[in-house]
């Protein structure tokens, strides 16, 4: 089992290293989210954090890591790192892209103010063909979609000043776990 976990981590690491070779990965990722139906949010939000590739692997205990950029009113103001830890039944590895929209200056300042964390109550909308389950303080939910998930997008909104969307890029991971994401912001 340790061999499977090591192999998964190596594959994810190679994915992250190779993805950095594409100079326009941020514009490609932004376009991917726009094509998925949330393009208006890029212009209406005060700011956003965009993570082109986050690699995730797990076997009972899991983790994820990715690098991104933070934008204020469309201008690149800094970089961010995302780290995630989970515990529960999980096996496999996957990659996904993530965007976090900030409704106002307060939400962006809170994200940029130091180490920012999403707990188990974070609201995330999955907008590609994938099955996803989440638990939060208001209950549990599960979604499955093929292509654009227009119903999920239509119901998505800001929660505590943030709106988060993910697009699964590939991999195979079975997961029933709980955890949180931690972000570290570095100003340009």
N, C-alpha and C positions, 0 to 999 in steps of 0.2 A: 504494500500500500504506500510506503514511503517513496517507492520508485515512481508510482503514478503521480504523486504530489510533486516530486522534483521535476518530472518531465513536464507537467502542466505549468509549473513556474518558469521553466526554461522557455517553453513555447510562448508564454505571455511576455516574458522579457524580450525575446526576439521580435515579437510583434511590436512592442513599444519602441525598441531601438530602430527597427526598419521603418516604422511610421514617421519617425522624425526626419527621414530622408526626403520627404515630399514638402517642398517649400510652401505650397498653397494648401496645406491640410486644413488650416483654419477656415479659409474661404470655402473649401469643398464641404467641410462639415456644416458650416452655416447654411450653405445652399441645400444640403440634405435635409436639415430641419425646416427650411423654408418650403421645400417641395412637399414635406410631410404635412403642411397645413398650418404652421405657426409663424409664418413669415411676418405677419403684422406685429407680433410681439417684439421683434428686433427693433422696430422703429418706435413703438409706443412705450417700451420699458425705459426706465431711467438708465439702466445698465444691465450687463449680463456677463457671466463667466462661461466660457466655451471650452470643453474638453474633447478633443478629437478622438482619442483612444484611451480607454481605461481598461486595463487588463485585470481579470478576476479569476482566482483559483481557490479551490477548497476541498478539503477532506476532513470532515467534522469541524475543524477550525478553518476559516477562510480569510482571505484578504484581497484587496484590490488597490491599484495605484495608477495614477495618471497625472499628466501635466496639462495645464491649460492657460488661457489668457483671460484677463478681466478687462472689460470695456465700460467706459462711462460716456453716455451720449454718443456712442459709435467710435470713440477714441480709445486706443489701447493704452491703459494706464498702469498695467502690471501683470505679473504672472502668478499662477496659483498651482499648488500641488494638492491632489486629493488622495487620502489614504482611507481605507475602509477595513474594518475588522468585523467578522461575523462568527457566531457560534451556533451550532445546531446541525441537523442532518444536511450535508452538502457533499457533492462529489462532482468534479469536473473542472472545466475552465471555459471562460467566455470573454468576449470583448464587447464594449459598448461605447457609445458617444453620449455625452451629457451636456445640457445647457441649463444654467440657472439664471432666471430673469429676476432683476431687482425692481420692485415697483416704484421705489422712491430713493432719494439720497440717503435717508436713514438706513434703509435695508442694505444699500451698497456699503455705507460706512461701517455698519456692523460686520459685514463679511470681510472688509479690508482692515478692520481694526486689530487684527491679531489672529489667533487660532480660532477658527469658526467651526462649529460642529452641527451636523444634522443628527438628531436622535431617531429613535424608532418611530416617532410621530411625524416624521417628514412626509409630505405629500409628493409623490412622484407619478407622472403620467408616462406610460409606455406607449409609444406611437408606431411600433412596427410589429411584424408578425412574430409574436412571442407569447408565452404564457407567463404571467407574473402574479405573485401573491404578496400582499403586504399587510402588516399589522400596525395599527396606530392607536392613539388614545381614544379615538371615536369609534373603533371597531376594526373589523378585518375586511379585506376585499381581495378579489381575484379577477384578473382580466385576461382575455385572449383575443388577439386580433390578427387579421390578415391584411397586410398593406396598411393604408392610412386608418387610424382609429379615430374617425371623425366624432363619434359619440364621446369618447374620452377627452378629445381636444375641446369639444364644445363645453363640457362640464368642468374643464380645468380652469383654475383661476389662482389668484395669489392667496397664499396661506402664510400669515405672519410676514407679509411683504415679499415673499418669494414664490416663484413658480418654476418647477423643475421638470424637465422632460428628458427621456433617454431613448436611444435607438440602439437596438441590439445589432452588432456587426457580425457576430459569428461565434462558434464554439458550441459546446454542449455542457450544460450544467444543470443538475437537479439540486434544488435547494429548498429547505424549509428551515429558515434560520432567522436570527434577530441580530442586529448590529447597527452601526452608525458610521457616518462618513465624517472625516475631519479634514479641514482645508487650511492651508497655510498660504498667505498672500505675501508677495514681494513686490513692492512698488518699483516702477522703472526709474 
